[in-house]
Amino acid sequence: QVQLVESGGGLVQAGGSLRLSCAASRSIFTISTMGWYRQAPGKLRELVATITSGGNTNLADSVKGRFTISGDNAKNTVNLQMNSLKPEDTAVYYCAATLPMRGGGPHYWGQGTQVTVSS
């Protein structure tokens, strides 16, 4: 099992920055992929960024050049640095974990943190 706790959401003006953190209850080395997803009102949940246990990252086209995902193995956390925020980035952001050898995924989700970008 994995417990995930997000932090760092809030209200920011367009063009500003926020840093989200996701603390995992176990070593992120044992988690195949950690990811950030988001869901805006009335929309489906969408992938924002992922990072594998080997450090490979993937970003959605809509956030490339603005967002960065990174892992801190010592603290068992995954961070999402969000710069040049736009009103369309407003959503609840969720951290997710995919475990190895289980197929499918993500298998565990955090409770979500609200990000609101004002114009």
DSSP file (Angstrom, degrees, kcal/mol; ACC not computed):
  #  RESIDUE AA STRUCTURE BP1 BP2  ACC     N-H-->O    O-->H-N    N-H-->O    O-->H-N    TCO  KAPPA ALPHA  PHI   PSI    X-CA   Y-CA   Z-CA
    1    1 A Q              0   0    0      0, 0.0     2,-0.4     0, 0.0   107,-0.1   0.000 360.0 360.0 360.0 155.4    0.0    0.0    0.0
    2    2 A V        -     0   0    0    105,-0.1     2,-0.5    95,-0.1   107,-0.1  -0.992 360.0-157.1-138.0 128.8    1.0    3.6   -0.5
    3    3 A Q        -     0   0    0     -2,-0.4    22,-1.4   105,-0.1     2,-0.4  -0.895  14.0-164.1-101.2 137.1   -0.4    6.7    1.1
    4    4 A L  E     -A   24   0A   0     -2,-0.5     2,-0.5   105,-0.4   107,-0.5  -0.977   6.8-172.0-124.6 131.3    0.0    9.9   -0.8
    5    5 A V  E     -A   23   0A   0     18,-1.9    18,-2.7    -2,-0.4     2,-0.2  -0.971   8.9-157.9-127.9 118.0   -0.3   13.4    0.7
    6    6 A E  E     +A   22   0A   0     -2,-0.5     2,-0.3    16,-0.2    16,-0.2  -0.591  16.0 168.0 -91.6 154.2   -0.3   16.5   -1.5
    7    7 A S  E     +A   21   0A   0     14,-2.0    14,-2.6    -2,-0.2   106,-0.1  -0.974  41.5  64.4-153.1 163.3    0.6   20.0   -0.4
    8    8 A G        +     0   0    0     -2,-0.3    11,-0.4     1,-0.3    14,-0.0   0.399  60.3 134.7 105.4  -2.2    1.3   23.4   -1.9
    9    9 A G        +     0   0    0     12,-0.1     2,-0.3     9,-0.1    -1,-0.3  -0.167  22.5 118.3 -71.2 173.6   -1.9   24.3   -3.7
   10   10 A G  E     -d  115   0B   0    104,-1.0   106,-2.8   103,-0.1     2,-0.4  -0.990  60.1 -50.1 162.5-165.4   -3.4   27.8   -3.5
   11   11 A L  E     +d  116   0B   0     -2,-0.3     2,-0.3   104,-0.2   106,-0.2  -0.887  52.2 164.5-106.8 131.3   -4.5   30.9   -5.2
   12   12 A V  E     -d  117   0B   0    104,-2.5   106,-2.4    -2,-0.4     2,-0.1  -0.986  35.2-110.7-144.6 152.3   -2.1   32.7   -7.6
   13   13 A Q  E >   -d  118   0B   0     -2,-0.3     3,-2.2   104,-0.2    72,-0.2  -0.473  51.6 -81.7 -79.4 155.3   -2.3   35.3  -10.3
   14   14 A A  T 3  S+     0   0    0    104,-2.4    72,-0.2     1,-0.3    -1,-0.1  -0.290 120.2  30.1 -55.1 137.3   -1.8   34.5  -13.9
   15   15 A G  T 3  S+     0   0    0     70,-3.2    69,-0.6     1,-0.3    -1,-0.3   0.269  99.9 114.1  92.5 -11.0    1.9   34.4  -14.7
   16   16 A G    <   -     0   0    0     -3,-2.2    69,-2.3    69,-0.2     2,-0.3  -0.080  58.9-120.2 -84.8-173.1    2.8   33.3  -11.1
   17   17 A S        -     0   0    0     66,-0.2     2,-0.3    67,-0.2    66,-0.2  -0.930  21.0-179.3-132.3 152.1    4.3   30.1   -9.8
   18   18 A L  E     - B   0  82A   0     64,-2.2    64,-3.2    -2,-0.3     2,-0.5  -0.978  15.8-146.6-143.3 154.0    3.4   27.4   -7.4
   19   19 A R  E     - B   0  81A   0    -11,-0.4     2,-0.4    -2,-0.3    62,-0.2  -0.977  13.1-162.2-125.6 119.0    5.2   24.2   -6.2
   20   20 A L  E     - B   0  80A   0     60,-2.7    60,-2.7    -2,-0.5     2,-0.4  -0.774   5.3-163.2 -97.3 143.3    3.2   21.1   -5.4
   21   21 A S  E     -AB   7  79A   0    -14,-2.6   -14,-2.0    -2,-0.4     2,-0.5  -0.964   7.9-162.6-126.1 145.7    4.6   18.3   -3.3
   22   22 A C  E     -AB   6  78A   0     56,-1.8    56,-2.0    -2,-0.4     2,-0.5  -0.974   8.8-157.8-128.1 115.7    3.5   14.8   -2.9
   23   23 A A  E     -AB   5  77A   0    -18,-2.7   -18,-1.9    -2,-0.5     2,-0.3  -0.831   9.6-155.2 -96.9 125.8    4.8   12.8    0.1
   24   24 A A  E     -A    4   0A   0     52,-2.9   -20,-0.2    -2,-0.5     4,-0.1  -0.706  18.7-133.6-100.1 152.1    4.7    9.0   -0.3
   25   25 A S  S    S+     0   0    0    -22,-1.4     2,-0.3    -2,-0.3   -21,-0.1   0.431  89.4  36.0 -85.3   1.5    4.6    6.6    2.7
   26   26 A R  S    S-     0   0    0    -23,-0.2    -2,-0.1    50,-0.2     5,-0.1  -0.934 106.5 -65.9-144.8 168.4    7.3    4.4    1.2
   27   27 A S    >   -     0   0    0     -2,-0.3     3,-1.6     1,-0.2     4,-0.1  -0.299  36.1-140.2 -58.0 131.9   10.4    4.8   -0.9
   28   28 A I  G >  S+     0   0    0      1,-0.3     3,-1.0    45,-0.2    -1,-0.2   0.639  99.2  74.8 -71.6 -10.4    9.7    6.2   -4.3
   29   29 A F  G 3  S+     0   0    0      1,-0.2    -1,-0.3    44,-0.2    24,-0.1   0.791  94.4  52.4 -64.6 -26.6   12.4    3.8   -5.6
   30   30 A T  G <  S+     0   0    0     -3,-1.6     2,-0.5    69,-0.0    -1,-0.2   0.420  95.2  83.0 -90.2   1.0    9.7    1.0   -5.0
   31   31 A I    <   -     0   0    0     -3,-1.0    68,-0.2     1,-0.2     3,-0.2  -0.920  68.8-150.9-109.0 124.9    7.1    2.9   -7.1
   32   32 A S  S    S+     0   0    0     66,-1.0    21,-1.9    -2,-0.5     2,-0.4   0.945  78.4   4.1 -60.2 -50.5    7.2    2.4  -10.8
   33   33 A T  E     -FE  52  98B   0     65,-1.7    65,-2.7    19,-0.2     2,-0.4  -0.997  57.8-163.0-143.2 133.3    5.8    5.7  -11.7
   34   34 A M  E     +FE  51  97B   0     17,-2.9    17,-2.7    -2,-0.4     2,-0.3  -0.918  25.3 178.1-108.7 142.4    4.6    8.8   -9.7
   35   35 A G  E     -FE  50  96B   0     61,-2.5    61,-2.4    -2,-0.4     2,-0.4  -0.963  29.4-136.7-145.0 160.5    2.4   11.2  -11.5
   36   36 A W  E     +FE  49  95B   0     13,-3.1    12,-2.9    -2,-0.3    13,-1.8  -0.976  26.2 176.8-115.3 131.7    0.4   14.4  -11.2
   37   37 A Y  E     -FE  47  94B   0     57,-2.9    57,-3.1    -2,-0.4     2,-0.3  -0.843   9.9-156.3-124.5 163.3   -3.1   14.6  -12.7
   38   38 A R  E     -FE  46  93B   0      8,-2.5     8,-3.0    -2,-0.3     2,-0.4  -0.993   7.5-162.7-143.5 153.3   -5.6   17.4  -12.6
   39   39 A Q  E     - E   0  92B   0     53,-2.2    53,-2.3    -2,-0.3     6,-0.2  -0.952   7.4-162.9-139.4 117.3   -9.4   17.7  -12.9
   40   40 A A    >   -     0   0    0      4,-0.4     3,-2.3    -2,-0.4    51,-0.1  -0.600  45.6 -75.9 -91.1 157.6  -11.1   21.0  -13.7
   41   41 A P  T 3  S+     0   0    0      0, 0.0    -1,-0.1     0, 0.0     3,-0.1  -0.290 118.7   6.8 -55.6 130.1  -14.9   21.4  -13.0
   42   42 A G  T 3  S+     0   0    0      1,-0.3     2,-0.3    -3,-0.1    -3,-0.0   0.528 113.4 101.2  77.2   5.6  -16.9   19.7  -15.6
   43   43 A K  S <  S-     0   0    0     -3,-2.3    -1,-0.3     1,-0.0     2,-0.1  -0.814  75.3-102.5-121.6 162.0  -13.9   18.1  -17.2
   44   44 A L        -     0   0    0     -2,-0.3    -4,-0.4     1,-0.1     2,-0.2  -0.425  46.5 -93.8 -75.9 155.1  -12.3   14.7  -17.1
   45   45 A R        -     0   0    0     -6,-0.2     2,-0.3    -2,-0.1    -6,-0.2  -0.505  50.1-164.9 -67.6 136.9   -9.2   14.0  -15.1
   46   46 A E  E     -F   38   0B   0     -8,-3.0    -8,-2.5    -2,-0.2     2,-0.2  -0.927  22.4-105.9-129.7 152.1   -6.1   14.5  -17.2
   47   47 A L  E     +F   37   0B   0     -2,-0.3   -10,-0.2   -10,-0.2     3,-0.1  -0.536  32.7 172.6 -73.5 135.7   -2.4   13.6  -17.0
   48   48 A V  E     -     0   0B   0    -12,-2.9    12,-2.7     1,-0.4     2,-0.3   0.772  61.4 -22.4-106.8 -51.9   -0.1   16.5  -16.2
   49   49 A A  E     -FG  36  59B   0    -13,-1.8   -13,-3.1    10,-0.2    -1,-0.4  -0.989  52.2-162.5-161.6 150.6    3.3   14.9  -15.6
   50   50 A T  E     -FG  35  58B   0      8,-2.4     8,-2.1    -2,-0.3     2,-0.3  -0.961   1.4-167.0-135.9 156.7    4.9   11.6  -14.6
   51   51 A I  E     -FG  34  57B   0    -17,-2.7   -17,-2.9    -2,-0.3     6,-0.2  -0.987  15.2-143.1-142.0 134.4    8.3   10.5  -13.4
   52   52 A T  E >   -F   33   0B   0      4,-2.4     3,-1.9    -2,-0.3   -19,-0.2  -0.416  32.7-103.7 -90.9 169.8    9.5    6.9  -13.2
   53   53 A S  T 3  S+     0   0    0    -21,-1.9   -20,-0.1     1,-0.3   -21,-0.1   0.737 124.2  57.0 -63.9 -20.4   11.7    5.3  -10.5
   54   54 A G  T 3  S-     0   0    0    -22,-0.3    -1,-0.3     2,-0.1   -21,-0.1   0.464 123.1-105.9 -88.8  -1.6   14.6    5.6  -13.0
   55   55 A G    <   +     0   0    0     -3,-1.9     2,-0.3     1,-0.3    -2,-0.1   0.490  68.9 146.4  94.7   3.7   14.0    9.4  -13.3
   56   56 A N        -     0   0    0      1,-0.0    -4,-2.4    -5,-0.0     2,-0.3  -0.581  31.3-158.1 -76.2 135.5   12.4    9.5  -16.7
   57   57 A T  E     -G   51   0B   0     -2,-0.3     2,-0.3    -6,-0.2    -6,-0.2  -0.797  15.4-170.4-117.5 156.2    9.9   12.3  -17.0
   58   58 A N  E     -G   50   0B   0     -8,-2.1    -8,-2.4    -2,-0.3     2,-0.4  -0.991   6.6-168.0-144.0 135.7    6.9   13.0  -19.2
   59   59 A L  E     -G   49   0B   0     -2,-0.3   -10,-0.2   -10,-0.2     5,-0.1  -0.958  27.5-111.0-126.2 143.4    4.9   16.2  -19.5
   60   60 A A    >>  -     0   0    0    -12,-2.7     3,-1.8    -2,-0.4     4,-1.0  -0.398  32.8-117.3 -64.1 147.8    1.6   16.9  -21.1
   61   61 A D  G >4 S+     0   0    0      1,-0.3     3,-0.5     2,-0.2    -1,-0.1   0.845 112.2  63.2 -57.0 -34.4    1.9   19.2  -24.1
   62   62 A S  G 34 S+     0   0    0      1,-0.2    -1,-0.3     3,-0.0   -14,-0.0   0.672 112.7  33.5 -67.9 -16.2   -0.2   21.8  -22.4
   63   63 A V  G X> S+     0   0    0     -3,-1.8     4,-2.5   -15,-0.2     3,-2.2   0.437  83.5 125.9-119.7  -2.3    2.4   22.3  -19.7
   64   64 A K  T << S+     0   0    0     -4,-1.0     4,-0.1    -3,-0.5    -3,-0.0  -0.329  80.0  19.7 -60.2 137.7    5.7   21.7  -21.4
   65   65 A G  T 34 S+     0   0    0      2,-0.4    -1,-0.3     1,-0.1     3,-0.1   0.294 126.8  55.6  85.5 -10.8    8.1   24.5  -20.9
   66   66 A R  T <4 S+     0   0    0     -3,-2.2    17,-2.0     1,-0.2     2,-0.3   0.681 100.0  51.2-119.9 -36.5    6.2   25.7  -17.9
   67   67 A F  E  <  -C   82   0A   0     -4,-2.5    -2,-0.4    15,-0.2     2,-0.4  -0.781  57.9-168.0-108.7 149.7    6.0   22.8  -15.5
   68   68 A T  E     -C   81   0A   0     13,-2.2    13,-2.9    -2,-0.3     2,-0.4  -1.000   6.5-156.0-135.3 134.9    8.7   20.5  -14.1
   69   69 A I  E     +C   80   0A   0     -2,-0.4     2,-0.3    11,-0.2    11,-0.2  -0.907  21.1 167.0-109.4 139.5    8.4   17.3  -12.2
   70   70 A S  E     -C   79   0A   0      9,-2.2     9,-3.0    -2,-0.4     2,-0.4  -0.981  24.9-134.3-148.0 157.8   11.1   16.0  -10.0
   71   71 A G  E     -C   78   0A   0     -2,-0.3     2,-0.6     7,-0.2     7,-0.2  -0.917   1.6-158.6-117.3 143.1   11.7   13.4   -7.3
   72   72 A D  E >>> -C   77   0A   0      5,-3.3     5,-1.9    -2,-0.4     4,-0.9  -0.899   9.4-174.6-117.3  98.7   13.4   13.7   -3.9
   73   73 A N  T 345S+     0   0    0     -2,-0.6     3,-0.3     1,-0.2   -45,-0.2   0.834  80.9  58.0 -66.1 -32.6   14.4   10.2   -3.0
   74   74 A A  T 345S+     0   0    0      1,-0.2    -1,-0.2    -3,-0.1    -2,-0.0   0.834 117.8  32.5 -66.1 -31.8   15.7   11.2    0.5
   75   75 A K  T <45S-     0   0    0     -3,-0.6    -1,-0.2     2,-0.2    -2,-0.2   0.414 103.7-125.7-105.2   0.5   12.3   12.7    1.4
   76   76 A N  T  <5 +     0   0    0     -4,-0.9   -52,-2.9    -3,-0.3     2,-0.3   0.907  67.0 132.1  54.6  43.7   10.1   10.2   -0.6
   77   77 A T  E   < -BC  23  72A   0     -5,-1.9    -5,-3.3   -54,-0.2     2,-0.4  -0.908  48.9-153.1-126.2 153.9    8.5   13.2   -2.3
   78   78 A V  E     -BC  22  71A   0    -56,-2.0   -56,-1.8    -2,-0.3     2,-0.3  -0.996  19.9-157.5-123.2 131.4    7.6   14.1   -5.9
   79   79 A N  E     -BC  21  70A   0     -9,-3.0    -9,-2.2    -2,-0.4     2,-0.5  -0.812  12.6-158.1-113.7 148.5    7.4   17.8   -6.7
   80   80 A L  E     -BC  20  69A   0    -60,-2.7   -60,-2.7    -2,-0.3     2,-0.6  -0.940  10.2-161.2-124.7 106.9    5.6   19.7   -9.5
   81   81 A Q  E     -BC  19  68A   0    -13,-2.9   -13,-2.2    -2,-0.5     2,-0.6  -0.793   9.9-166.4 -88.5 121.5    7.1   23.1  -10.1
   82   82 A M  E     +BC  18  67A   0    -64,-3.2   -64,-2.2    -2,-0.6     2,-0.3  -0.939  11.0 173.0-117.5 115.0    4.5   25.2  -12.0
   83   83 A N        +     0   0    0    -17,-2.0   -66,-0.2    -2,-0.6   -67,-0.2  -0.738  59.6  24.0-114.9 164.0    5.6   28.4  -13.6
   84   84 A S  S    S-     0   0    0    -69,-0.6    -1,-0.2    -2,-0.3   -67,-0.2   0.907  84.7-160.4  49.4  49.1    3.9   30.9  -15.9
   85   85 A L        -     0   0    0    -69,-2.3   -70,-3.2    -3,-0.2   -69,-0.2  -0.268   7.5-158.0 -66.1 146.2    0.5   29.7  -14.6
   86   86 A K    >   -     0   0    0    -72,-0.2     3,-2.3   -71,-0.1     4,-0.3  -0.841  31.4-110.3-120.1 156.5   -2.6   30.3  -16.7
   87   87 A P  G >  S+     0   0    0      0, 0.0     3,-1.8     0, 0.0    30,-0.4   0.842 117.4  63.6 -55.2 -32.6   -6.3   30.5  -15.7
   88   88 A E  G 3  S+     0   0    0      1,-0.3   -48,-0.0   -48,-0.0    -3,-0.0   0.563  88.4  69.6 -72.2  -5.8   -6.8   27.2  -17.6
   89   89 A D  G <  S+     0   0    0     -3,-2.3    -1,-0.3     2,-0.0     2,-0.2   0.530  71.2 120.4 -82.6  -6.8   -4.4   25.5  -15.1
   90   90 A T    <   +     0   0    0     -3,-1.8     2,-0.3    -4,-0.3    26,-0.2  -0.404  40.8 106.2 -61.4 124.9   -7.1   25.9  -12.5
   91   91 A A  E    S- H   0 115B   0     24,-2.0    24,-2.6    -2,-0.2     2,-0.6  -0.971  76.2 -79.5-178.0 171.1   -8.0   22.5  -11.2
   92   92 A V  E     -EH  39 114B   0    -53,-2.3   -53,-2.2    -2,-0.3     2,-0.5  -0.869  48.2-146.7 -88.7 127.7   -7.7   20.0   -8.4
   93   93 A Y  E     -EH  38 113B   0     20,-3.1    20,-2.1    -2,-0.6     2,-0.4  -0.839  13.9-164.9-102.5 131.4   -4.3   18.4   -8.7
   94   94 A Y  E     -E   37   0B   0    -57,-3.1   -57,-2.9    -2,-0.5     2,-0.3  -0.919  12.8-142.8-118.6 139.0   -3.9   14.8   -7.7
   95   95 A C  E     -E   36   0B   0     -2,-0.4    15,-2.5   -59,-0.2     2,-0.3  -0.771  25.4-173.2 -92.6 145.2   -0.8   12.8   -7.0
   96   96 A A  E     -EI  35 109B   0    -61,-2.4   -61,-2.5    -2,-0.3     2,-0.4  -0.983  13.8-152.7-143.0 152.1   -0.8    9.2   -8.1
   97   97 A A  E     -EI  34 108B   0     11,-2.3    10,-2.6    -2,-0.3    11,-1.8  -0.985   0.1-161.7-129.6 136.1    1.4    6.1   -7.8
   98   98 A T  E     -E   33   0B   0    -65,-2.7   -65,-1.7    -2,-0.4   -66,-1.0  -0.973  17.4-148.0-114.9 124.2    1.7    3.1  -10.0
   99   99 A L    >   -     0   0    0     -2,-0.5     3,-0.8   -68,-0.2     4,-0.3  -0.596  20.4-106.1 -92.7 152.9    3.3    0.0   -8.5
  100  100 A P  T 3  S+     0   0    0      0, 0.0    -1,-0.1     0, 0.0   -70,-0.0  -0.345  94.6  18.4 -72.6 156.2    5.4   -2.5  -10.3
  101  101 A M  T 3  S+     0   0    0      1,-0.1    -2,-0.0    -2,-0.0     0, 0.0   0.603 100.7  91.5  66.7  15.0    4.2   -6.0  -11.3
  102  102 A R  S <  S-     0   0    0     -3,-0.8    -1,-0.1     2,-0.1     3,-0.1   0.639  79.3-135.0-112.6 -19.2    0.5   -5.2  -10.9
  103  103 A G        +     0   0    0     -4,-0.3    -4,-0.1     1,-0.2     2,-0.0   0.305  65.0  27.9  74.8 148.7   -0.6   -4.1  -14.3
  104  104 A G  S    S+     0   0    0      1,-0.1    -1,-0.2    -6,-0.1     3,-0.2  -0.322  84.0 110.7  68.7-149.0   -2.7   -1.0  -15.1
  105  105 A G        -     0   0    0      1,-0.4     2,-0.2    -3,-0.1    -7,-0.1  -0.389  69.3-164.0 110.7 170.2   -2.6    1.9  -12.7
  106  106 A P        -     0   0    0      0, 0.0    -1,-0.4     0, 0.0    -8,-0.3   0.463  49.6-177.9 -64.1 153.2   -2.3    4.3  -11.2
  107  107 A H        +     0   0    0    -10,-2.6     2,-0.4     1,-0.2    -9,-0.2   0.695  60.5  36.8-100.5 -23.7   -3.1    2.2   -8.2
  108  108 A Y  E     -I   97   0B   0    -11,-1.8   -11,-2.3  -107,-0.1     2,-0.3  -0.980  63.5-167.3-135.4 146.0   -3.1    4.9   -5.4
  109  109 A W  E     -I   96   0B   0     -2,-0.4  -105,-0.4   -13,-0.2   -13,-0.2  -0.948  16.4-130.2-131.0 148.6   -4.3    8.5   -5.3
  110  110 A G        -     0   0    0    -15,-2.5  -105,-0.2    -2,-0.3     3,-0.1  -0.280  36.8-102.0 -82.7-179.3   -3.8   11.4   -3.0
  111  111 A Q        -     0   0    0   -107,-0.5  -106,-0.1     1,-0.1   -17,-0.1   0.631  62.8-116.3 -83.5 -14.0   -6.7   13.5   -1.7
  112  112 A G        -     0   0    0    -17,-0.1     2,-0.4     1,-0.1   -18,-0.2   0.109  17.1-127.6  95.4 151.3   -6.0   16.3   -4.1
  113  113 A T  E     - H   0  93B   0    -20,-2.1   -20,-3.1  -106,-0.1     2,-0.3  -0.999  23.3-120.2-137.5 135.8   -5.0   19.9   -3.7
  114  114 A Q  E     - H   0  92B   0     -2,-0.4  -104,-1.0   -22,-0.2     2,-0.5  -0.563  23.2-171.8 -81.3 132.7   -6.8   22.9   -5.3
  115  115 A V  E     -dH  10  91B   0    -24,-2.6   -24,-2.0    -2,-0.3     2,-0.5  -0.993   5.2-176.2-120.9 123.3   -4.9   25.2   -7.6
  116  116 A T  E     -d   11   0B   0   -106,-2.8  -104,-2.5    -2,-0.5     2,-0.6  -0.981   6.7-167.4-124.0 124.8   -6.7   28.4   -8.6
  117  117 A V  E     -d   12   0B   0     -2,-0.5     2,-0.3   -30,-0.4  -104,-0.2  -0.947  11.1-154.0-114.0 117.8   -5.2   30.8  -11.1
  118  118 A S  E      d   13   0B   0   -106,-2.4  -104,-2.4    -2,-0.6    -2,-0.0  -0.644 360.0 360.0 -92.5 148.2   -6.8   34.2  -11.4
  119  119 A S              0   0    0     -2,-0.3    -1,-0.1  -106,-0.2  -106,-0.1   0.448 360.0 360.0 -89.6 360.0   -6.7   36.3  -14.5
